[in-house]
Amino acid sequence: MLFSGQAPYLVVRKRKRESIYNSKNYYEEKERIISVEAETMRKNVKKSNKSGGKGIEKQYMKSRTVCKVTFRLPKEAASGAETVTIVGDFNNWNITETPMKRLKNGDFKLTLELPCDREYSFRYLIDANRWEKDWFADKHIPGEEEVDNSVVVV
């Protein structure tokens, strides 16, 4: 039940929220928050991960036309997950094509050979129902869902 004083408050809040999303400051603040969250995730992973907390490792081949990219989703980001697939430009956003291997420590890992001189957008699909970005990606761009797309540059 709405009281007479509540309706204008809701309209004002909605307008403020809309103006916040359209402002440059909103996106700057969002980027700052993402950076802080990413740094926190990196610190937590470094404490628990023997590989030094690296999320994405790149190994360029001698020909420099192909790069072996190892993606690692730490157990902190995939807590309790049974399956994780990586979905992105490199597999035409197919949600079943590229499953990751679960490691003994709870992390998920996958190595792909990707052609060089490109940027690839991607995200992780956890248990076929939850999206997660890669906190160690080279950059992030807005995605179609609630989660931003991660980008790896090779």
Secondary structure in CASP SS format (residue, H / E / C, confidence):
PFRMAT SS
TARGET T0000
AUTHOR 0000-0000-0000
METHOD secondary structure of the structure
MODEL  1
M C 1.00
L C 1.00
F C 1.00
S C 1.00
G C 1.00
Q H 1.00
A H 1.00
P H 1.00
Y H 1.00
L H 1.00
V H 1.00
V H 1.00
R H 1.00
K H 1.00
R H 1.00
K H 1.00
R H 1.00
E H 1.00
S H 1.00
I H 1.00
Y H 1.00
N H 1.00
S C 1.00
K H 1.00
N H 1.00
Y H 1.00
Y H 1.00
E H 1.00
E H 1.00
K H 1.00
E H 1.00
R H 1.00
I H 1.00
I H 1.00
S H 1.00
V H 1.00
E H 1.00
A H 1.00
E H 1.00
T H 1.00
M H 1.00
R H 1.00
K H 1.00
N H 1.00
V H 1.00
K H 1.00
K H 1.00
S H 1.00
N C 1.00
K C 1.00
S C 1.00
G C 1.00
G C 1.00
K C 1.00
G C 1.00
I E 1.00
E E 1.00
K E 1.00
Q E 1.00
Y E 1.00
M C 1.00
K C 1.00
S C 1.00
R C 1.00
T C 1.00
V E 1.00
C E 1.00
K E 1.00
V E 1.00
T E 1.00
F E 1.00
R E 1.00
L E 1.00
P C 1.00
K C 1.00
E C 1.00
A C 1.00
A C 1.00
S C 1.00
G C 1.00
A C 1.00
E C 1.00
T C 1.00
V E 1.00
T E 1.00
I E 1.00
V E 1.00
G E 1.00
D H 1.00
F H 1.00
N H 1.00
N C 1.00
W C 1.00
N C 1.00
I C 1.00
T C 1.00
E C 1.00
T C 1.00
P E 1.00
M C 1.00
K E 1.00
R E 1.00
L C 1.00
K C 1.00
N C 1.00
G C 1.00
D C 1.00
F E 1.00
K E 1.00
L E 1.00
T E 1.00
L E 1.00
E E 1.00
L E 1.00
P E 1.00
C C 1.00
D C 1.00
R C 1.00
E E 1.00
Y E 1.00
S E 1.00
F E 1.00
R E 1.00
Y E 1.00
L E 1.00
I E 1.00
D C 1.00
A C 1.00
N C 1.00
R E 1.00
W E 1.00
E E 1.00
K C 1.00
D C 1.00
W C 1.00
F C 1.00
A C 1.00
D C 1.00
K E 1.00
H E 1.00
I E 1.00
P C 1.00
G C 1.00
E C 1.00
E C 1.00
E C 1.00
V C 1.00
D C 1.00
N E 1.00
S E 1.00
V E 1.00
V E 1.00
V E 1.00
V C 1.00
END
